[in-house]
Amino acid sequence: MSKKHLQRVRRICAALPESTEKLSHGEPTFFVRKKVFAMFANNHHNDGHPARGGTVWLPAPFGIQEMLIAASPEKYFKPPYVGVRGWVGVELARVSDEELDFYVREAWR
């Protein structure tokens, strides 16, 4: 299942201009120029989200993380390490391709 979700993330990220992928902290991570805009994770450091095949961590504008988690805690969470800086974790099995595409594109911007 995680391969399927990783392919979803890769497909969206690869379509974005100047997007590259490399391993960072043991996980597939996506960059635009030298800045990270998405990180695939499958229970990264036992974060409690082995979930149904993986998650993606994305930077979000100020206030968005809290809003998403409050509205849909089954879909969104505060990831370890980067959550304190406003990043949001997305349970990939619980979002549509359209939702995922929207959030990844926003993070890329």
Sequence and secondary structure as in RCSB ss.txt:
>XXXX:A:sequence
MSKKHLQRVRRICAALPESTEKLSHGEPTFFVRKKVFAMFANNHHNDGHPARGGTVWLPAPFGIQEMLIAASPEK
YFKPPYVGVRGWVGVELARVSDEELDFYVREAWR
>XXXX:A:secstr
 HHHHHHHHHHHHHTSTTEEEEEETTEEEEEETTEEEEEEESSGGG S  TTS EEEE   TTHHHHHHHH TTT
EE  TTTGGGT EEEEGGGS HHHHHHHHHHHH 
